[in-house]
Amino acid sequence: MIRAYLFDGQRVNPYPTDVHALKSALLNENYLLWLDFEDSTPQTDEPILREVFGFHPLAIDDALHESHIPKIDDWEQYLYIVLHAVQFDVSGEANLETLELDIFVGANYIVTHHDQPIQALNLVWEECQQHDRHWKGGSDALLYRLIDKVVTNYLPVLDQIDQEIEQIEISVFNHPQPEVVEKIFQLKRIMAQLRRVLAPQREVLNKLARDDFAVIDRQARVYFRDIYDHLVRLHDLSESIRDLIGGTLDIYLSVINNRMNDIMKTLTIITTLFMPISFITGFFGMNFFAPVEGMLQNWTGLTFFIVTLLVLTLTPLTMFWWVRRRGWV
């Protein structure tokens, strides 16, 4: 799907997306064009990007065929920016999906390309359709609004992950099942994926806030600096959540170890209770009494009986001394 809006200085109207109409719109420097490509084929997109806007083949190839981490390329007459929006699904198995958004920004146009619907972009699209004031600041102001909405959507995702961690902590104390460990490692993978996006995206906003670009007005840098500050806080918050996940895993292991100690303690008590019974049945089952008549009435039998008693007495005493020397009791 290809859609376009044109601001002629007075009002915003939908605009045709054929090559001739787009070329005509770009000729007027007072116009501001926003062209959006959503889930369209490269065969349809490439002629427009090449013939109408004259983008470099490498930039077109990056936007249409390759997936990148967030970055910014300065092509003097325009900027090529790669951002990532996020979408967190908590229904069933927790899953974080990163949606790549490619943006071309020129003096009087902004071109966006994405393979899947992005909620933040659609919200800005609807706002710009309803209010003309969003267009009056120029393409850099429109870029700021778009990036700000994309970054703002990160916070609810982190809040949802934080709530998932709280639920996991409750499960760890109440029902520490192996499934809990799977959820913990899923969240660890999600946070690692989020970190790979947040760190480079923060650098992109740092460049927009500090570097000198031809299509970014000097006075607009303060707005991008504000988004940069938001990303710094989001990055710090993500690090805190990663620490919480690691702490939750440690808590799970501690709870499991405590439960194992309780089980071993119970089994030890049961074993200790049955040891006297085992001793009595074993001792009186020996052939010292009834089976051999007069066995204890001669020195040989009596000596063997006494030696057996000494061995039975000294063996546990020796074991107790050895265990005590090892510091186990």
N, C-alpha and C positions, 0 to 999 in steps of 0.2 A: 504494500500500500504506500502510495506517495501522496502527500498532502502539502499544501502551501498556504501561507497567509502573507498579505502585503499591507504594509502601513504606508499610506501616501502622505503622511503629515497631518491628516485630519481624522481619518478613521481606518479601522482594520476590516479587510474583506478577504474572503477566500479567493485564491488565485489559481489560474490554470497551471498545470505542471508540464506542458509541452515545451520543447526546446526554444521555440521562437518567442513565446510569451515570457519565459524566464530571462532570456537574453534582453528583451525589451525592458524588463523591470530593473535589471542591473545597470542599465545605461543611465538611469536617473539617480544621482547621488543623494537626493532628498528622500528617496524611498528606502524602506527597510523590509527585507524579504526573509521569511523563515520557511525553509524547505525541510521536510521531515521524511525520511525513508524508514519504513517499518516492515520488516520481513519481506522485502522485495528481492528480486533476483539480481545478481551482478550484471547480467546482460542488459537489464533495464537501467540500472543505476549508473554504470560506468560511462555511457555516452553523455549523460547529463552532467556528471561531475567533470568530465574531460572537456566537452565542447562548450558548455555554458560558463562554468566557473574557471576552467583552465588550471585545475589542480595538478600538482606534480604526479606522475605515474606511480612513484613510490608511495606517496600519501594515499592515493586511490587504492593501491594494492593492500596497504595496511588496513584501510577501512573496510574493504570488501572481502578480503580473503584470509586475513591473519588475525590472531587473537593476541593482545598485548596486555601487559600490566599498565597501570595509569602512567601517562607520559605527556609531554608537550613538545611539539616541534614548531620552530619559528621559520616560516617560509617568506618572511618579509611582508608580502602583501596580505597574508592571512596566517592564522594559527591553526595547527592541527592538534587537537586535544583528545586523549583517551581517558575516560573515566569509567568507574564501575559502580553501578547501583546494586543494592543487595535486597534479597527477598528471603525471609526465614519462614519455613513451614514447620509448625509444631504438631500438625495432625499426623498421628502415626509416628514414623521414624523422623527424628529431627534432621533437617536438611537446610543448608544455607546455599542459595543460588546467587552467583554474581552475574550481573547482566552488563555486558560491555556497551558503552555509549561512545560513539565517535562523533566529534564536533569539529566543524570547520567554521572559523569566525573571520569575516572580512569587514571592511569598512561599512558596508551597507547590507550585509546579509549574514545569516547564520544557517548552517546546514547540519542536520543531525542524522545519524545513521545507527540503527540498532536492529538486531534480528528478532527480538522479542519485545512485547509491550512492557514499558517501564512506567510505573505508577507516577513517579515524580515528574517525568516529562509530560505525561498526560494532564497532570494537575496544572502545570505551568501553561500548557497549551490552552486549556479551558480558561484560565485566568486572563491570559493575553487576548483571548477572543472576546471577553466581556469588558475589559478595561483598556482604554487606549493609553493610559498613562504609563503602562509597562513598556511601551514601545518608544516613548519620547526620549529616553535616555540614550538610545543608540544600541548597536549590537553588543557592546561590552556590558551594558546594563542588563540586557536580555540574557547574556551569558552568565552574569552574576546570579540572576534569579534562578536560572536553571541549575547551576551548580549548588546553590544554597539549598534548593529543594532536594537534590540528590543526597547531599550530606546530612540534611535534617532527618532523612528516613533511616539513617544508621542508628539513631538513638533508640527508637522503638525496638529494633532488632536486638540491641544489647540488653534492653530491659526484658525482653522475652527470654533471652538466654539466661539472664540473672534469675528470673522466676523458675526456669527449668532447673537451675542449680539448687534453689531452695527446695523444690519438690524432691530432688534426688537426695538431698541431705536428710529430709524426713524419712525417705525410704531406707536410707542407710541405717538409721537408728531403729526403725520399726521392722523392716523386712529386708535385711541385707542379702539379696539374691544375686546370682551371677549376672542377671539382666541389668542390674544397676551399674555394674562395671562397663558393660557395653555402652550404656548411655553416657557414662563419664568420658569414655574414649571418643565417642561421637562428638561430644562438646569440645574436647581437646582438638580434634581435627578441624572443627568449625572455627574455633578461635585462631588456629594456625592459618587457615585460609583467609580469615578476616584480617589478620595481621599483614599478610602478603599484599592485601589491597590497600589498607589504611596507610602504611608507611610510604609507598611511592605516591599515593594520592596527596598526601600531605606535602610532599616535595613539589608537586605540580602547582598547588595553591601558593606555596612559598615563592615560586618563580613568578606567578601571576601578580603577587603582591609586591615584589621587589624589583624584578627585571623591567627593562625598558622595551616594550613592544609597540610597534607602529599602530596596531588596531586597538590598543588598550589605552584609554585616556589616563593621564597621570592622576587625576582626581578620583578615578574609579578604583585605584589600587587599595585604598583604605577598606573598601567593601570586600575585596578578596582577602585582605589581611584578617578581616573578621571571620571569614570562613576558615582560614588557616588556623586561627585560634580554636575554632570548634573542632577541627580535626585533631589538633594537639590534645585537647581534652578527651576526645573519643579514643585516641590511641592510648592515653593513660588509663582510661576506664577499661579498655580491652585488656590491658596488662593486669589490672586488678582482678578482672574476671578470670583470667588465666591462672592467677595465683589461687583464687577460690576453687577452681576446678582441681588444681593440684592438692589443695588442702582437703577437698572432699574425698579424693582418692586415698589420701593418708588416713582419713577418718574411717573409711570403709575397711582398710587393711587392719586398723587397730580394733575395730568392732569384731571382725572375723577372728583375729588372734585372741581376743578376750573370750569369745564364744568357744573357741577351741580349748582354751585353758579351762573353762568351766566344764566342758565335756570330759577332758582328761582328769580333772579333779573328781568328777562323779565316778568315772571308771576306776580311779585309784581307790576311792572309798569302798566301792563294791568289791574290788579285789582284796582289800585289807580285811573286810568283814568275813570273806570266805576263806582267808588264809588259815585261821585256827581250825576250821572244819577240815580243810585239806590236810593239815598236819595231823590231826587226831585220826582221821581215816587212814592216812598213810602209815602212821606209827603202829597202830594196832593191827594193821594188815600185814606187818612183818612177821616172820616165822620164829618169834621168840617164845611164844606162849603155848598154845594148844597143839599146833601141828606136829611138833617134835617133842615127845615126852621126855622130861628130865633135862631139857637143854640148858636151863639155868642152874642145874644142880652140879655141873662140872665146871672146872676152871676155864676151859676153852670157851664154852658157851657164854659163861659169865663175863669173861674178858671181852669177847666180841660185842656183847650187849653194852658194856660200859663204854667201849670205844665208839660205838654207834651213837650213844647218848652225847658223848663229848663232841663228836663231829656235828651233830644236829644243833648243839648249843653254840659251838664256836663259829659256825658258818654265818649265821645272821649277825652275831656280834662283830665278826670281822668285816662283813659287808657294811654294817652301820658305821664302824670306825673309818672305813675307806670313803664312804659317802660324806661323812662329816669332815674329813680331811680335804675333800674336794670343794667344800663350801656349799654343797647343795642343800644342807639343812642347818 
